[in-house]
């Protein structure tokens, strides 16, 4: 790939596709030429504030042009981009700003119910934070010579971003990625999923996480395509946007489009342009799979710079391949090992996924490579998987989430899939302490409005799907809105267990 830094990619796309939209977000549009011009203006402002190679620039914006321009501007100066979650509480925000050594912060004043001016005031003094620019427009003329000079000094091996994990089971960690690592990875992934300059990608992944930052934004920039996103509160407004813009591909969180899928106008909408991707509930019936479990899904992680397991085949798979996560993406070497001994396991046996290769993170911020990788440079993901004779991978669960009941291991993800199959409802499966069995399997079932839960009937149907020891001994059914979640949007497992204390 000729362009191996973000600045070089942006300049090339602005020359070849200047008037083409890079981003459409509700009523806002940003062409490639706009992105180049606006980011040069902001880069000049950052340079005047002392930004340059290695400066840590925080970016706190919802999906939209402001996030894109801020990220491009910082990257062009050689600064390190630190995306900040728009869902972060005041303590979480302070923790990340301090841990990431943010020196300059570019931020929105507010977003929906979040008042960032107030939260930043509550954060108090930070040791390294020198400048905070909230909703500010550049005030200085473009210093094209200085921008070009700093941009030319950016090397593909320089750090592009420190992306923080969502912290579902532990404190968030800052994952260090270089320009070349993230960009070259997305080139490979674009080939696998067929994202080209003719496409419009609709994504609901937040830009501050790796799926939005790399697999959506950087991938679109590299392809010369258009990224479509929406921050609309009313689902009908987002459906209006999709009808008007006619995206061809989707990517993101299926749970995040539940309101679109339930909207009474969906059946009358013309969404026939959506032909590929994983947001099946809003796709036209003729391309929507009858059973999504028979389509390959993908496994991604922040440490791998987005997707690590995938497959280009988007057709229905045979029954024996149900739940496949595809095969390793080119550029990754993987192995499956016994998590206790580190020895490779036989095909079909459950083990921990390990990976290495040029697209892996450099390290966690403030940790050495020796603390992040084993002596042979393998990263131990913590994901438990198995493989089939054809080399396809199947996600079983997280290593720390396995439930040990009466000496047997139970993967929560397997039980959750079985409950979803027999009820159509989302379930969250956890282990509860038990004096006799060590742990017992418990499930909290999320009910849609008006739904009821027949525990006896569900147990009976689960006997056809699961071994007896895997069937939850305890059930609780709650309205979806009452399922406890963290600020990251992930389930709060600690509070979830408290449901059974009531």
N, C-alpha and C positions, 0 to 999 in steps of 0.2 A: 504494500500500500504506500503510495507516494506521500500522502498527507498523514503524518503520524503525531501531530499535535492538534489540539482543538482549534487554535488560531489558524493554522494552515488549512484545515478542513473548511472552516467558515469562509476564509478568503476565496477558496476555490469554488465553493457553492455560490457565493455572492457574485462571482464573475460569470458563472455558467447559468445560474437560475435566479438572478437577482429579483425579478418580479414575482417569483413563485412563492406561495405562502409556506413558511416554515411551521407556523403555529396558528391555529384557529382555536380560540378559547372563548366560548359564548359570543359576545359581541366584539371581542378584540381580535385583531389580526396582526401578524408580524411576518413580513416577507424576509427572504434571505438578505436582501439589500438593507432592509430596515434593521435587521439583527446585527449586521456588520457595522452600520453607521451608529446605531444607538449604543452598542457595546464599546465602540471606539470612544464615544463621548464619555461614557462612564469610566472607561479605562483611564482616560486623561485625568478625571477627577480622582480616581484611586491613586494614580501616580503622584499627583500633587499632595496627597495625604501620606505619601511615603511607601505605597505598595510597590512590590517588585517580587522577584523570584523568592519563593519561600514564605512570603507574608501569608498569614492565615486570615482569610476573609470569610466571615459568616454570612450565610444567605438565608433569610427568613421571609419567605413569600409563599403563598399558595400557588398551585399550578397556574401558569399564565405567563405573559410576556415579561413581567418584571423579574420573575425567577430566571427566565432564559437569558435576558440581557445581563443580569447581575453575574450569572455563572460564566457567560462568555467573556465579559469584561475582566473578571478576575483571572480567568484562565489565560487570557491574552497577555497579561502582564507577567505571567509566570507564578502568580500567587496560587496558594492551595485553597480550593473551594471547600467550605464546611457547611453543607446543607443542615439547617435546623428544622426540626419537626414543627409544623404549625399546630400540632396537638399538645406540645410540651407544656407542662405546668411550670409555675415559677421555679420550684426547686429543680425540676428536670432541666429547665433552660439554663439555670445557673451552673448545674453540674456539667453540662456539655460545653458551655462557653469557657469554663475554667479548664476542663480536661483537654479541650482542643486548642487551648492557647490562642483564642480568637483575638486578633488585634484590631480589625475593622469589621463592623457589622452593618450590613445592608438589610433593611427590614421594612415590612409593611407596618402601618400604624395599628391596623386591626384586620380581622378576618372573621366573618360571621360573629359568634359570641366572644371571640378572643380579642382582648385589648392588650396588644403587645407593648404599647407605650407604658401602660400601668405595670405590666409584668416586668419590663426592663427596669423600671424605676424601683420595683420591689427587689430585683436581683441585687441591687447595691453596687458598690465599687468592685471592679474586677482587676486583678493584678496587671494584665497585659492589654486590656481593651482600651484603645486610644480614641477611636472615633466611632460614633453610631450615626448612621444616616437613615432616617425614617421617612419613607415616601418622598425622598428628595430627588429633584431633577438636577442633572449636572449644571453647574454654574460657570464652568470654565470652557473656553474654546478648545476644540480638539487639537491636541499636540500630536499630530500625525507622525512626526519624526520620532518622538520619544516612544509612542506606542509601537511603531514599527521596530524600533531598536530593541525594546524589551521582548517583543514577540519573537524576533529573530533569535534571541538568546535562549528561548525555551527549547529544551531538549526532550525528545520522546520519553526518555527515562526519568524526567522530572515528575514529581508528585502532582497529579491533577486534583485529587479530592481525597478527603477523609470522610467516608460515609459511615454513619453510625447505624449499628444494628438496632432492631426494634426492641430488644431486651425483653423477650417473652418469658425467659426463665432466669435471667440474671441481669446485672447492671449492663447497660449498653456499652458496646466496645466500638472504638473508632478504627475503621478498616482503611488502610492506606493503599491507594491505587494510583498508578502512573498513567500518563497520557497514552503511551503505546499499549499498555496492558488492556485498558478499557476499550480503546478504539479498535484495536485489532480483533479483540473478542467479538465486538458487535458486528464487524465485517463478516465474520464466520457465521454468526447467528442470523444475519440478514440473508445470507445464502440459504440457510436451512429453512427459514420460514418464507422465503421469497419476497422480502420487502424491497421494493424498487422505487425509483423516482416517480413512477406512475401511481403509486399508492397513497392513500390517506389512512393513517393509523389512528383509530380511536382507542385511547387508553385512559383508565381511571386510576392508574397507579400514581401515588404521590411522588412528585419529583425529588423529594428529600430522601427517599429510599432508593435502593439500587434498581428496582424494577422500573421506576419512573425516570431516574437519572440516566441510566445506561441503556436499558432495554427499550425505552421509549424515546427519550430526548436525544441522546447521542446516536442511537440507531437511525432515527429519522434524519438527523443532520448528515450522517454519513451517506445515507441513501439518496439524499436530495428530495425526500418525500415531504409530506405534510402531516403534522401531528395535530389531532383534534382532541380537545379535552373540555370539560365543563365543571364549573363550580356552582351551577344553578341549584337552588334549594327545591324548586318545583320540578318534579320528574318530567312533566309535560314540556317544560322549556328545553330540557336536554334532548328529548325525543324530537322536538322541533329542529334543534341543531343538527341532529343526525340525519333527518330527512333532507334538510337544506344542503348540508355539506357532502353527503353521500360517501362516508368513509368505506374503504374496501376491506379493511382488516381490523381486528380487535385484539386487545390484550389487557389483562388486568385481573382484578378480583371479582369473581362471580358474585360474591356476597354484596359487593358494592353497587351492583345494578339491580338488586332485588326490587327496589321501588319502581324502576323502569319496567321490569318484567311484570309487575302487578298492575301497572297503570291501565285504566279501563280503555284508553285509546290505542293501546299497543296493536291490537288485531287489525285496526284500520290504517296503520302506518305503513308507508312504503320504505322498508329497510332492506330492500333486495340488493343494495350495493354491498352489504356486509356478507362476504363470501368465505372469509377465513378468520381464524383466531379462536379464542377460548371463551368469549362471552356469549355462549350459546343461547341463553334465554331470550335475548333480544334479536337473534338472527332469524331470517325468514324460515318458515317451516320446512321448505324443501332442502335447506342446507343444515338445519338443526338436527343433531343426532337424536335418535329415539332413546339411546342409552349412552350418556356421556362417558360412562366407565369403559366403554369399548373404543374410545379414542385415546391416543397417546396424550398424556399431559406432560408437564415439564417440571424439573426440579432446579430451583435456583437458590443462590445464597449470596449474601453480601460479600463474603470472603472470596468467592469465585468470580466476582464482577458481573453477576446475574446468572444466566442459565448454564447449568453444567450437564444435565441430562435432557435430551429432546429427540424428536424424530420428525423428518419432513413429511411423512405419510399422514395425511389428515383424514383418511378413510376409516370406516369401522373395522376394528380388528376382530379376529376370531375369539371365541369365548375363552380359550385358554390364555389369552393375552390381556384379559380384563385387568384394568388398573395399571397398565404399563406406563412407566415414565420415560420410555425411550432408551437410547443408548448414549454413551459419553460423546459430548460435543468434540469435534476435532480440535486439538490443542491441549486436551486434558488426558493425562494418564491416570487411571483409577484402579483401585483394588478393593476387595471386601475382606475384612479381617475380623477375627474374634476380638471383641472389644477388651477382653481381659488379658489375653496372651499376646495379641498383635499378630498371630499367625493367620495366613489366608484361609478362608473357609471354602468348602466345596460348593459347587453350583447348587442353587436351591436352598442352601442354608442361610440363615439370617446372620448378618454381620455388620460391622461399621464401615461406611463408605469413606475411603481415603482418596485424596486427589493431589496431583501436582502438575505443574506446567506453567507456561509463560503468562497465562491469564489470571493466575492466582494472585491474591493480594501480596504486597511486599511484606506486610506484617501488621499487627495491631499497633496503633499509635501508643508510644511510650512503653512498648515491649520489644525485646530483641527478637530476631528471627528464631533463635534457639528456643524461645519461650512459646513460639507459635507453630513451629514445624518440628517433626522428629529428625533424628540425625541424617536420614536419607531424603530429607526435604518433603516428606509427605505431610499434608494437612489432614488431621483427623476431624471429620466434619461433625461427628456426633449423631449423624443420621443412620438409622438402621435400615438396611435394604436386603433384598435377595435378588438373584438373577435366574433367568430361565436358560434352557439349552441354546437358545438363539441369541443370547447376549443382551436381552432386554432386562431393564432394572425395574424393581417394584419397591416403592417406599413402604416401610413397615411402621416407623415411628421414630421418635427421638430417643437417644440412648437413656437419658435421664428420666424419660416419661414411662418407661416400661413398668408394668404392674406385676409384682411378684405375689402370686396368690397360691397358697398351699404347695409351694415348690415349683409352680408352673409360671412361665412368662406369658403375659398378655399385652399385645400392642394396642393402645387406645385407638389408633387410626383404623385398625381392622374392625373393631367393634363399632366405631362411629359409622363406617361405611355400611355395615350390616344393618344398623338401625335406620340409616337413611334409606336403604333399599326397601325395607319392609314398612316404613311409615311415611317416607317422603319428607321427614323432618330432620333438621340439623340437631345433632347430639354432641355433647362434650363429655368424654369419658375420663375418669380419674380413678386413682386408687385411694381407698380410705383405710386407715389403720384398723387392724382386727387382731385381737389377742390370740385367736385360734389359728387363723389362716395367714397371718402376717399382714396381708392386705386383702380387701375385697374389691371387686370391680363395681363401680357406681357410674351412673349416667344421668346427666341433666339434659332433658329434651326441651328444645326451644319451640314453643308453640306460636303459630301465626294467629292473628286475630280470629276468634270464633272457633278455633280448633279445640278438640278434647283429646285426652290420652287414656287409652284402655291398656293398662299395664299387663293384665292377664293375656290379652290377645297378642300383644307385642312379644311377650315371653314365648308364647306358643309358636309364633312365626319365626322367632330367632333360633329355635331348635333346629330349623332346616338350614340355617346359615352358619351357625357357630357351634363349636364344641361346648359341652355343658359348663366347663370351668370358665369360659369366656363370656357367658351371658351375665349381664349385670345382676348382682344380688340386690342392689338398691337402685331405684329410679326416683327422679324428681322431674316434674314438668312445670315449666315457667313460661310466661309470655316472653317473646324474644327481647322486648325492651328491658326486661328485668335481669337478663343474663349479665353478670358483672364483667366489665371490660376495663383494661388499663388505658392510659392516654394514647398508647400506640394503636389502639383499636383491637389488640389481641385479648383473648380471654384471660381474666385474672384468676388463675388456677387456685390460689390461696383462698380468695373469697368464694370461689365456686364450691369448695369443699364445705364452707360454712352453711351452705344451703341445707346440708343434711344434719346440721346441729339444731335446726329450728324444731 
